[in-house]
Amino acid sequence: MKRLSFLLALLPLLCIAATETSYFSDRSGSIIVTPKNIQDDSFVYVSDKFTTTSKQIEETSIADYISHVVGGPVINKNSARDSLPVGSIFDKAPANLLVVVDSVGQDIVSRYETVFPTPLRVLEGGQKMKLTKVAYPQDSIASLATIATGNTPSVHGIVNKQWRNEQGVAFSAYKAQALPAVGSVFDIISQVFEGKSLIVSTSADYQMASALGLHQYLHAGNVQSNKIGFYYNNDIQQYDSLYHGVSAEFPLRLSSVALLERMATRTFSLENVHDKVRFVPETLEFFVDMPSGNVECIFDLNKKEDFLFFAEIEFTYAVLAQLQSSSLVSDSTPDMLSFAFSSLKGVQTRYGKNSQQLIAALAILDSVLVDVISKVNTMYNNKLATEVVFLGSSAFTSIQNMNVLRDAVFKNVKNIVNPTVFNTYFPVIYGTTNNICEKVKMAVEDFPEMQLEAVCPYAEPLILRDIRFVRQSNNSNNNTNGGDDYPFAVAFQIVLWISIILALSLAAIIYAICFMDVGADSSLYRTANPKFHAQ
């Protein structure tokens, strides 16, 4: 009992430690200037079949949530268990649908609700929880890697969309030599169910599709696993597969021309805009009538940002059409379907955060998500588990203020930091001496109005050969013993229940011996017939 009390007392300390800034050396520098109070408006919606008692969920707990609802193993033993739904072990979801909407947080959703008379329909009927950050930076790719793996950047190693090492070499996440160091929940589910689970991941963005798909090492070790992964390849102007060498790929390499042809026949059921969405093939423009002030919003598909938004929608419907005619969804193994909509970030960049186009795009996406979730739920006999993650963004500080801060910091460290490296990476700094951190901290403290601080995380170097999965692949020499706790959990359950059965049996035997009738002539306690002699 004392040990249990000690563990319960230690749990808050573990939660506090999980919120610290965490980095990999040679990927994110030895000193990082970050906001003191990270404000983020990201949130998560979960379907009403698998709600929890918690009003918030950490990034590192979503992978455990997904694995839990489909009957998979524990992904992160330190994740908050109160964020997991309570239910019967015999009532697991046959499939999980994860939808990620990039660069749309509560701030934009609140603005949407001031324009349209009703809230987002995709948020109706389920549970909405605040998504709490457990590590900085706020880059969406790093956050998505944290969500998928259930670990912080100090473990999975994806510290940003792009980064440079101390020698100035540039790396892009999920490309060569920039892979995550641990497996994701999708990798683990695929291995637990021996490659029979269907793993689907799509996005216009290669890195987002990769984050929600299978690890390249795992794919190399098991080419025949059921996996579908696609992204939009700008070089060849078509959707391309994440995986090469897959024997039976879906015929979904849709070109930009094929996508435009599909858009010409698409109709959107937009309750909030009264179905007033028109496509003009001659000019490749979408017209959306906004509900306030007779404002007409125009999307020009000749522009990359507008085209990718509608391309992601069309490709999602193309994937659904293939799944509906496939036998992969009718087996007994849980499936993992993931759709990441990265294009709203481009719409926001092109038109602005307060633009009518962004609000109209969110209205269109809302109607699409309602339709997609309904179709997928029907495919899985209305037992689908769904999570919709809205990845918001937090303001760091203005570029002008950062330039002032950079000049102030450099005055303190110019004798011990390479100027080229400093100017290239700031607010990330690669230090060369022990006292550089203190000098940077002092320089940052001279600007209290910016609410920034210098953090000096000294992490162990990333070693890709230490990548961990559930079990070792038959065709790989990597140590894929991931989830080191999974074999332990199996052995623990066996020992636990055998011990309980033996203890109950011993208790029953002792009880029977203590209360048996000593006069009974039984095979266990036999008595001879007594002979009485007269005196």
C-alpha positions as CSV (number, residue, x, y, z in Angstrom):
1,M,0.0,0.0,0.0
2,K,2.9,2.3,0.8
3,R,4.4,1.6,-2.6
4,L,1.1,2.5,-4.3
5,S,0.8,5.7,-2.4
6,F,4.4,6.6,-3.4
7,L,3.6,6.0,-7.1
8,L,0.4,8.1,-6.9
9,A,2.4,10.9,-5.3
10,L,5.0,10.6,-8.0
11,L,2.5,10.8,-10.9
12,P,2.1,14.6,-10.9
13,L,5.9,15.0,-11.0
14,L,6.0,12.8,-14.1
15,C,3.3,14.9,-15.8
16,I,5.2,18.1,-15.0
17,A,8.4,16.6,-16.4
18,A,6.6,15.7,-19.6
19,T,5.9,19.3,-20.4
20,E,9.5,20.4,-20.4
21,T,11.2,21.4,-23.7
22,S,12.9,18.4,-25.2
23,Y,15.2,18.2,-28.2
24,F,17.7,16.1,-30.0
25,S,21.3,17.2,-30.2
26,D,22.5,17.9,-33.8
27,R,18.8,18.3,-34.8
28,S,17.6,21.2,-32.8
29,G,20.7,22.9,-31.3
30,S,22.0,23.2,-27.8
31,I,20.2,26.4,-27.0
32,I,16.7,27.4,-28.1
33,V,14.8,30.7,-27.5
34,T,11.1,29.8,-26.9
35,P,8.0,31.6,-25.5
36,K,7.7,31.4,-21.7
37,N,4.0,30.6,-21.9
38,I,3.1,28.4,-24.8
39,Q,-0.4,29.4,-25.9
40,D,-2.0,27.0,-28.4
41,D,-5.6,26.7,-29.5
42,S,-5.5,23.2,-30.8
43,F,-8.3,20.8,-29.9
44,V,-9.6,17.3,-30.6
45,Y,-13.0,15.9,-31.3
46,V,-13.8,12.3,-30.6
47,S,-16.9,10.3,-31.6
48,D,-19.7,9.8,-29.1
49,K,-19.1,6.0,-28.9
50,F,-15.7,6.5,-27.2
51,T,-15.9,9.6,-25.1
52,T,-13.8,10.1,-21.9
53,T,-14.3,11.9,-18.6
54,S,-11.4,14.3,-19.3
55,K,-11.8,17.8,-20.8
56,Q,-8.3,17.8,-22.3
57,I,-5.8,15.3,-23.8
58,E,-2.1,15.5,-24.2
59,E,-0.4,15.1,-27.6
60,T,1.4,12.0,-26.3
61,S,-1.9,10.4,-25.2
62,I,-3.7,10.3,-28.6
63,A,-1.7,7.3,-29.8
64,D,-2.7,5.4,-26.7
65,Y,-6.3,6.5,-27.2
66,I,-6.3,5.1,-30.8
67,S,-4.6,1.8,-29.8
68,H,-7.0,1.5,-26.8
69,V,-10.2,1.8,-28.8
70,V,-9.2,-0.9,-31.3
71,G,-7.8,-3.3,-28.7
72,G,-4.1,-2.6,-29.3
73,P,-1.2,-2.5,-26.7
74,V,-0.1,0.4,-24.6
75,I,2.0,2.8,-26.7
76,N,3.3,5.2,-23.9
77,K,3.2,3.9,-20.4
78,N,3.4,7.5,-19.1
79,S,0.3,8.7,-20.9
80,A,-2.6,10.0,-18.9
81,R,-5.0,7.1,-18.4
82,D,-8.0,9.3,-17.6
83,S,-8.0,10.5,-21.2
84,L,-8.9,7.0,-22.4
85,P,-12.5,5.9,-22.8
86,V,-13.9,3.4,-20.3
87,G,-15.6,0.4,-22.0
88,S,-15.8,-3.3,-22.3
89,I,-12.8,-5.2,-23.7
90,F,-15.4,-7.0,-25.9
91,D,-16.6,-3.7,-27.4
92,K,-13.7,-2.6,-29.5
93,A,-13.9,-0.6,-32.7
94,P,-13.2,-2.5,-35.9
95,A,-11.5,0.6,-37.3
96,N,-10.2,4.0,-36.3
97,L,-10.5,7.1,-38.5
98,L,-8.1,9.9,-37.7
99,V,-8.6,13.3,-39.4
100,V,-6.0,16.1,-39.1
101,V,-6.8,19.7,-40.1
102,D,-3.6,21.7,-40.2
103,S,-3.4,25.4,-39.1
104,V,-7.0,25.6,-37.9
105,G,-7.5,26.1,-34.1
106,Q,-10.2,27.4,-31.8
107,D,-9.5,31.0,-32.9
108,I,-10.4,30.4,-36.5
109,V,-13.4,28.1,-35.5
110,S,-14.7,30.9,-33.3
111,R,-14.5,33.4,-36.2
112,Y,-16.2,30.9,-38.4
113,E,-19.1,30.7,-36.0
114,T,-19.6,34.5,-36.2
115,V,-20.0,34.3,-40.0
116,F,-22.3,31.2,-40.2
117,P,-25.4,30.8,-38.2
118,T,-24.6,27.2,-37.0
119,P,-21.4,25.7,-35.5
120,L,-19.3,23.2,-37.4
121,R,-21.4,20.1,-38.0
122,V,-18.4,17.7,-37.6
123,L,-18.3,18.7,-33.9
124,E,-21.9,17.7,-33.2
125,G,-22.7,14.6,-31.1
126,G,-19.2,13.8,-29.8
127,Q,-16.8,15.2,-27.3
128,K,-14.5,18.1,-27.7
129,M,-11.2,18.2,-25.8
130,K,-8.4,20.7,-25.6
131,L,-5.2,19.4,-27.1
132,T,-2.3,20.2,-24.7
133,K,1.3,20.6,-25.9
134,V,3.9,18.5,-24.1
135,A,6.9,19.9,-26.0
136,Y,8.0,22.9,-28.0
137,P,8.3,23.7,-31.0
138,Q,4.9,24.3,-32.4
139,D,5.6,23.1,-35.9
140,S,2.7,21.0,-37.2
141,I,5.0,18.2,-38.4
142,A,6.7,17.8,-35.1
143,S,3.3,17.9,-33.4
144,L,1.9,15.2,-35.7
145,A,5.0,13.0,-35.1
146,T,4.3,13.4,-31.3
147,I,0.6,12.5,-31.8
148,A,1.4,9.4,-34.0
149,T,4.2,8.0,-31.9
150,G,3.0,9.0,-28.4
151,N,6.5,10.4,-27.6
152,T,8.0,13.8,-27.4
153,P,10.6,15.1,-29.9
154,S,13.4,14.1,-27.5
155,V,12.4,10.5,-28.3
156,H,11.1,10.4,-31.9
157,G,13.6,13.0,-33.2
158,I,11.2,15.0,-35.5
159,V,12.0,18.4,-34.1
160,N,10.6,20.4,-37.0
161,K,9.5,20.3,-40.6
162,Q,13.0,21.1,-41.6
163,W,16.2,21.6,-39.7
164,R,20.0,22.0,-40.0
165,N,22.7,20.3,-38.1
166,E,25.7,22.1,-36.6
167,Q,27.6,21.6,-39.9
168,G,24.9,23.4,-41.8
169,V,23.5,20.4,-43.6
170,A,19.8,20.7,-44.2
171,F,17.3,17.9,-43.5
172,S,13.6,17.5,-44.2
173,A,11.5,15.4,-41.8
174,Y,10.6,11.9,-43.0
175,K,13.2,12.0,-45.8
176,A,16.5,10.2,-45.9
177,Q,18.5,10.4,-42.6
178,A,15.6,12.3,-41.0
179,L,13.3,9.5,-40.0
180,P,11.6,9.1,-36.6
181,A,13.5,7.1,-34.1
182,V,10.5,5.2,-32.8
183,G,7.5,3.5,-34.4
184,S,4.1,5.1,-34.5
185,V,0.8,3.6,-33.3
186,F,0.2,2.6,-36.9
187,D,3.5,0.7,-37.1
188,I,2.7,-1.1,-33.8
189,I,-0.9,-2.0,-34.8
190,S,0.4,-3.3,-38.2
191,Q,3.0,-5.5,-36.4
192,V,0.7,-6.7,-33.6
193,F,-1.8,-8.0,-36.2
194,E,1.0,-9.4,-38.5
195,G,0.4,-6.9,-41.3
196,K,-3.3,-7.8,-41.8
197,S,-4.6,-4.5,-40.5
198,L,-5.3,-2.0,-43.3
199,I,-3.2,1.2,-42.8
200,V,-4.4,4.1,-44.9
201,S,-2.8,7.6,-44.9
202,T,-3.3,10.4,-47.4
203,S,-2.5,14.1,-47.6
204,A,-1.4,16.6,-50.2
205,D,1.7,17.0,-48.0
206,Y,4.3,14.2,-48.1
207,Q,5.5,14.7,-44.5
208,M,2.0,14.6,-43.1
209,A,1.1,11.5,-45.1
210,S,4.3,9.9,-43.9
211,A,3.7,10.7,-40.3
212,L,0.4,8.9,-40.4
213,G,1.7,6.0,-42.4
214,L,4.1,3.1,-41.9
215,H,7.8,3.7,-41.1
216,Q,10.1,3.2,-44.0
217,Y,12.1,0.6,-42.1
218,L,8.9,-1.3,-41.3
219,H,7.8,-1.2,-44.9
220,A,11.2,-2.5,-46.1
221,G,10.9,-5.4,-43.7
222,N,7.3,-6.3,-44.6
223,V,6.4,-5.3,-48.2
224,Q,3.3,-7.4,-48.3
225,S,1.5,-5.6,-45.4
226,N,-1.9,-4.0,-46.1
227,K,-1.0,-0.3,-46.6
228,I,-2.2,2.5,-48.7
229,G,-0.3,5.8,-48.6
230,F,-0.5,8.7,-51.0
231,Y,0.6,12.3,-51.3
232,Y,0.5,15.0,-54.0
233,N,3.8,15.0,-55.9
234,N,4.3,18.5,-57.3
235,D,7.1,17.3,-59.6
236,I,4.9,15.1,-61.6
237,Q,1.6,16.9,-60.9
238,Q,-0.2,13.9,-59.5
239,Y,-0.9,11.8,-56.4
240,D,1.9,9.4,-55.8
241,S,2.4,6.4,-53.5
242,L,4.4,6.6,-50.3
243,Y,5.4,3.0,-50.7
244,H,7.4,1.5,-53.5
245,G,7.3,-2.2,-54.3
246,V,3.8,-2.8,-53.0
247,S,2.4,-5.7,-55.1
248,A,-1.2,-4.6,-55.2
249,E,-1.5,-0.9,-55.0
250,F,-4.8,0.8,-55.4
251,P,-5.1,2.6,-58.8
252,L,-5.2,6.0,-57.2
253,R,-2.3,7.9,-58.9
254,L,-4.7,10.6,-60.0
255,S,-3.2,13.4,-62.1
256,S,-4.1,17.1,-61.8
257,V,-6.2,16.7,-64.9
258,A,-8.1,13.8,-63.5
259,L,-8.7,15.6,-60.3
260,L,-10.1,18.6,-62.1
261,E,-12.5,16.4,-64.1
262,R,-13.8,14.9,-60.8
263,M,-14.2,18.4,-59.4
264,A,-16.5,19.4,-62.3
265,T,-19.0,16.8,-61.2
266,R,-18.7,17.3,-57.4
267,T,-21.6,18.6,-55.5
268,F,-21.3,19.8,-51.9
269,S,-24.1,19.6,-49.4
270,L,-23.3,22.8,-47.5
271,E,-26.1,23.4,-45.0
272,N,-24.5,26.7,-43.8
273,V,-24.1,28.2,-47.3
274,H,-27.4,26.8,-48.7
275,D,-25.7,24.7,-51.3
276,K,-24.5,27.7,-53.2
277,V,-21.2,26.4,-54.5
278,R,-20.6,26.6,-58.2
279,F,-17.7,25.3,-60.3
280,V,-16.9,27.0,-63.7
281,P,-14.8,24.6,-65.7
282,E,-13.9,27.2,-68.3
283,T,-12.1,29.4,-65.8
284,L,-11.3,26.7,-63.2
285,E,-13.0,28.7,-60.5
286,F,-15.2,27.8,-57.5
287,F,-17.8,30.4,-56.4
288,V,-19.2,30.2,-52.9
289,D,-22.0,32.4,-51.7
290,M,-21.4,33.6,-48.2
291,P,-24.4,34.0,-45.9
292,S,-23.6,37.6,-44.8
293,G,-23.9,40.6,-47.1
294,N,-24.3,38.7,-50.4
295,V,-20.5,38.2,-50.5
296,E,-19.3,35.9,-53.2
297,C,-16.1,34.0,-52.4
298,I,-13.9,32.9,-55.3
299,F,-11.3,30.1,-55.4
300,D,-9.0,30.1,-58.4
301,L,-7.8,26.5,-59.2
302,N,-5.1,27.9,-61.4
303,K,-3.4,28.9,-58.1
304,K,-1.6,26.1,-56.3
305,E,-3.1,26.8,-52.8
306,D,-6.7,26.7,-54.1
307,F,-6.1,23.6,-56.3
308,L,-4.6,21.6,-53.5
309,F,-7.5,22.3,-51.1
310,F,-10.0,20.8,-53.5
311,A,-7.6,18.1,-54.7
312,E,-7.4,16.8,-51.1
313,I,-11.1,16.6,-51.0
314,E,-11.4,14.8,-54.3
315,F,-8.7,12.3,-53.5
316,T,-10.3,11.5,-50.1
317,Y,-13.5,10.6,-52.0
318,A,-11.5,8.5,-54.5
319,V,-9.9,6.5,-51.6
320,L,-13.4,5.9,-50.1
321,A,-14.7,4.6,-53.4
322,Q,-11.8,2.1,-53.5
323,L,-12.3,1.0,-49.9
324,Q,-16.1,0.5,-50.4
325,S,-15.3,-2.0,-53.2
326,S,-12.4,-3.7,-51.4
327,S,-12.4,-6.9,-49.2
328,L,-9.8,-5.4,-46.9
329,V,-12.4,-3.7,-44.7
330,S,-14.4,-6.9,-44.0
331,D,-11.8,-8.9,-42.1
332,S,-11.5,-9.3,-38.4
333,T,-8.4,-7.2,-37.8
334,P,-8.7,-3.5,-36.9
335,D,-8.0,-0.9,-39.7
336,M,-6.4,2.5,-39.3
337,L,-7.5,5.2,-41.7
338,S,-5.9,8.7,-41.6
339,F,-6.6,11.7,-43.7
340,A,-4.5,14.9,-43.1
341,F,-5.8,18.1,-44.7
342,S,-2.7,20.3,-45.0
343,S,-4.0,22.7,-47.7
344,L,-5.9,25.0,-45.4
345,K,-2.5,26.3,-44.3
346,G,-1.9,27.4,-47.9
347,V,-5.3,29.0,-48.2
348,Q,-4.5,30.9,-45.0
349,T,-1.1,32.0,-46.3
350,R,-2.5,33.1,-49.6
351,Y,-5.6,35.0,-48.5
352,G,-4.9,35.8,-44.8
353,K,-6.1,34.5,-41.5
354,N,-9.2,36.8,-41.5
355,S,-10.1,36.2,-45.1
356,Q,-13.5,35.1,-46.4
357,Q,-11.8,32.3,-48.4
358,L,-10.5,30.7,-45.3
359,I,-13.9,30.7,-43.6
360,A,-15.5,29.4,-46.8
361,A,-12.9,26.6,-47.1
362,L,-13.6,25.6,-43.6
363,A,-17.3,25.4,-44.3
364,I,-16.7,23.2,-47.4
365,L,-14.3,21.0,-45.4
366,D,-16.8,20.7,-42.6
367,S,-19.5,19.3,-45.0
368,V,-17.0,16.9,-46.5
369,L,-15.8,15.6,-43.1
370,V,-19.4,14.9,-42.1
371,D,-20.0,13.0,-45.3
372,V,-16.7,11.1,-45.1
373,I,-17.2,10.1,-41.5
374,S,-20.7,8.9,-42.2
375,K,-19.6,6.8,-45.2
376,V,-16.7,5.2,-43.3
377,N,-18.9,4.5,-40.3
378,T,-21.4,2.7,-42.5
379,M,-18.5,0.6,-44.0
380,Y,-17.7,-0.6,-40.5
381,N,-21.3,-1.3,-39.3
382,N,-21.6,1.9,-37.3
383,K,-18.8,0.9,-34.9
384,L,-16.2,3.4,-36.1
385,A,-13.9,5.3,-33.7
386,T,-13.2,8.8,-34.9
387,E,-10.8,11.6,-33.9
388,V,-10.6,15.0,-35.6
389,V,-7.5,16.9,-34.6
390,F,-7.4,20.6,-35.3
391,L,-3.8,21.7,-35.1
392,G,-3.8,25.4,-34.3
393,S,-0.8,27.7,-34.2
394,S,0.6,29.9,-31.6
395,A,2.3,33.3,-32.3
396,F,5.9,33.3,-31.5
397,T,6.7,37.0,-31.9
398,S,7.0,39.5,-34.7
399,I,9.8,39.2,-37.2
400,Q,10.9,42.8,-36.3
401,N,11.1,42.0,-32.6
402,M,13.0,38.8,-33.3
403,N,15.6,40.7,-35.4
404,V,16.1,43.1,-32.5
405,L,16.5,40.2,-30.1
406,R,18.9,38.4,-32.5
407,D,21.2,41.4,-32.6
408,A,21.2,41.7,-28.8
409,V,22.0,38.0,-28.3
410,F,24.7,38.1,-30.9
411,K,26.5,40.9,-29.2
412,N,26.9,38.7,-26.2
413,V,28.0,35.6,-28.0
414,K,29.7,36.8,-31.2
415,N,33.2,35.7,-29.9
416,I,32.1,32.1,-29.3
417,V,29.5,31.4,-32.0
418,N,30.1,31.2,-35.7
419,P,28.2,34.2,-37.2
420,T,27.0,32.3,-40.3
421,V,25.6,29.5,-38.1
422,F,24.0,31.9,-35.7
423,N,22.2,34.0,-38.3
424,T,21.0,30.9,-40.2
425,Y,19.4,29.1,-37.2
426,F,18.4,31.7,-34.7
427,P,16.3,31.3,-32.5
428,V,18.1,27.9,-32.4
429,I,21.7,28.2,-31.4
430,Y,24.5,25.7,-31.7
431,G,26.8,26.5,-28.8
432,T,30.5,25.6,-28.4
433,T,31.3,26.5,-24.8
434,N,29.7,25.9,-21.5
435,N,29.0,29.5,-20.6
436,I,27.2,30.4,-23.9
437,C,23.9,29.4,-22.4
438,E,24.2,31.9,-19.5
439,K,25.1,34.7,-21.9
440,V,22.1,34.0,-24.1
441,K,19.8,33.9,-21.1
442,M,21.0,37.2,-20.0
443,A,20.5,38.8,-23.4
444,V,17.0,37.4,-23.7
445,E,16.1,38.7,-20.2
446,D,16.9,42.2,-21.3
447,F,13.6,42.1,-23.4
448,P,10.9,41.0,-20.9
449,E,8.2,42.4,-23.1
450,M,8.7,39.6,-25.6
451,Q,7.9,36.9,-23.0
452,L,10.7,34.6,-24.2
453,E,13.3,32.5,-22.5
454,A,16.4,30.6,-23.4
455,V,16.4,26.9,-22.8
456,C,19.5,24.7,-22.9
457,P,18.4,21.1,-23.4
458,Y,21.3,18.6,-23.6
459,A,19.9,15.4,-25.1
460,E,21.5,12.2,-26.2
461,P,22.4,12.0,-29.9
462,L,19.9,10.4,-32.2
463,I,20.8,6.9,-33.2
464,L,18.6,5.6,-36.0
465,R,19.7,2.0,-35.6
466,D,18.0,2.1,-32.2
467,I,14.6,2.4,-33.8
468,R,12.0,0.5,-31.8
469,F,8.9,-1.4,-32.9
470,V,6.8,-4.1,-31.2
471,R,8.8,-7.1,-32.5
472,Q,11.8,-7.6,-34.8
473,S,11.1,-7.8,-38.5
474,N,12.1,-11.0,-40.3
475,N,13.9,-9.1,-43.0
476,S,15.7,-6.4,-40.9
477,N,18.7,-6.4,-38.6
478,N,17.3,-3.4,-36.7
479,N,16.5,-3.6,-33.1
480,T,12.7,-3.4,-33.5
481,N,11.8,-4.3,-30.0
482,G,9.4,-1.4,-29.6
483,G,7.4,-1.0,-27.2
484,D,9.8,-2.7,-24.8
485,D,6.9,-2.9,-22.4
486,Y,4.7,-5.0,-24.7
487,P,6.4,-8.4,-24.1
488,F,6.7,-7.5,-20.4
489,A,3.0,-6.8,-20.3
490,V,2.2,-10.2,-21.8
491,A,4.4,-12.0,-19.3
492,F,3.0,-10.0,-16.5
493,Q,-0.5,-10.9,-17.4
494,I,0.4,-14.6,-17.5
495,V,2.2,-14.6,-14.2
496,L,-0.5,-12.5,-12.6
497,W,-3.5,-14.7,-13.5
498,I,-1.7,-18.0,-12.7
499,S,-0.7,-16.6,-9.3
500,I,-4.3,-15.5,-8.6
501,I,-5.6,-19.0,-9.6
502,L,-3.1,-20.8,-7.5
503,A,-3.8,-18.5,-4.5
504,L,-7.5,-19.0,-4.8
505,S,-7.0,-22.8,-5.0
506,L,-4.8,-22.8,-1.9
507,A,-7.4,-20.7,0.0
508,A,-10.1,-23.2,-1.0
509,I,-8.0,-26.2,0.1
510,I,-7.2,-24.6,3.5
511,Y,-10.8,-23.7,4.0
512,A,-11.9,-27.3,3.2
513,I,-9.4,-28.8,5.6
514,C,-10.3,-26.4,8.5
515,F,-14.0,-27.1,8.3
516,M,-14.1,-30.7,7.2
517,D,-16.2,-33.3,9.2
518,V,-13.6,-35.4,10.9
519,G,-16.2,-38.1,11.4
520,A,-16.9,-38.4,7.7
521,D,-15.6,-41.6,6.1
522,S,-14.2,-40.0,2.9
523,S,-11.3,-40.8,0.6
524,L,-9.5,-37.7,1.7
525,Y,-9.9,-38.3,5.5
526,R,-10.8,-42.0,6.1
527,T,-11.8,-43.3,9.5
528,A,-11.9,-47.0,10.6
529,N,-15.1,-48.5,12.2
530,P,-14.6,-48.0,15.9
531,K,-14.9,-51.2,18.2
532,F,-16.2,-50.7,21.7
533,H,-15.3,-53.2,24.5
534,A,-17.4,-53.7,27.5
535,Q,-15.7,-53.1,30.8
